[in-house]
Amino acid sequence: MKSLYAFLVAIAASTMAATSPLTRQATQESPINFKLSSVGNSQIKVTITNKNQDTGYNLVKVNTLLDDDHVHKLTITNEGTSVNFTGFSVTYLYDQLDEESFFPLFAGQTREVVVDVAEGYWVHNTTTSVQEIVAKGQFYYAPLNSTDIQGSFEYMSNTLSVDIDQAEATTIFKNFLSAKITKRVNISPTCEGKELETLRESLKDCTTFAHAAAKDAKDGVTGLYLKYFYKMDWAEVQGRLQAIGDHCTSLGVLDAVLYCRDPFGGAGRCNTKGVAAFARDKEEAIVFCPAFFDLPAIRYSCNGFTSQSRAGVIIHEMTHMGLVYWPICSDYAYGTAKSQKLSPDYAASNADSHALYAMDLKVGCK
């Protein structure tokens, strides 16, 4: 597969054509339309239409609303407040994904997927029963019948207002937890041997890099800080990075929630090709998959991906953990080229931006 890093370096130099609410500057207009509709209480249908009548796309579905597992697929608010989510936040090695991680969409084709928002989203426990739901983010794509990533586009659906029966949603949520989440019984949380040694060293790097970035973020005035964030958000960014560094120091405290083996069985993600690590915030667990231990300790190049180093992966996953810092981050963009273009509404809440900032500071990037 073509390196996603090479693609993003190339696309960063290109001229974008249309504006987007996610980015601070113009970007490529989405060739695909996303429409949300309600199909029964907490079930939301996503209608996906390829507006291009000549070209089909093989969409990367991992960590998007097309994912088969319970990742953060939709943005849900209740009276202006984000609704809590229980599920996966995953770091992928995009150049290792196979065909099962793609969603083919032919020229002019319309496909549908259904998301039950009661499975993972806390819509059963909000101030009111009326939820505001929107799908937004970005998709990477390859040509049809290929896993060679060629480009990406951002998307945003209509906003759907849905009145959800919270009693029914509570039952669905509890069943979801029972079936998908509580699978720690008799699973040791301890990493052993070489993996434990590697993890300890990576946590030390996490502490060093996160604390250095927290120091650099003070007052939000340095050029590298402003590459990824906005001046008004410096206190949040600094606080989050300081907390991440503090937690990475405390291996004796965190080893109960750091795993070198997937304790969730079929509900986990390490059996998906290309997954380096994933976090489950409500269970206070981060799982490091075999691919994580094959990564270099540090990325020594600029303008890359957090998934290119163990330290970057750890910082990224820590931003998803409420026990580390609240509010937690989402995955609005990956890699330098996309993350540095996020608008003020998203930059400080993007997981990759924090890890990229810390990694770039270590390497001496500008």
Buried (B, 14 or more C-beta within 10 A) or exposed (E): BBEBBEBBBEBBEEEBEEEBEBBBEEBBBBBBBBBBBBEEBBBBBBBBBBEBEEBBBBBBBBBBBBBEBBBBBBBBBBEEEBBBBBBBBBBBBBBBBEEEBBBBBEBEBEBEBEBBBBBBBBBBEBEEBEBBBBBBBBBBBBBBEBBEBBBBBBBBBEEBEBEBBBEBBBEBBEEBBEEBBEBEEEEEBEBEEEBBEBBEEBBBBBBBBBBBBBBBBEEBEBEBBEBBBBEEBBEBBBBBBBBBBBBBBEBEEBBEBBBBBBBBEEBBBBEBBBBBBBBBBBBBBBBBBEBBBEBEBBBEBBBBBBBBBBBBBBBBBBBBBEBBBEEBBBBBBBBBBBBBBBBEEBBBBBBBBBBBBBBBBBBEBE
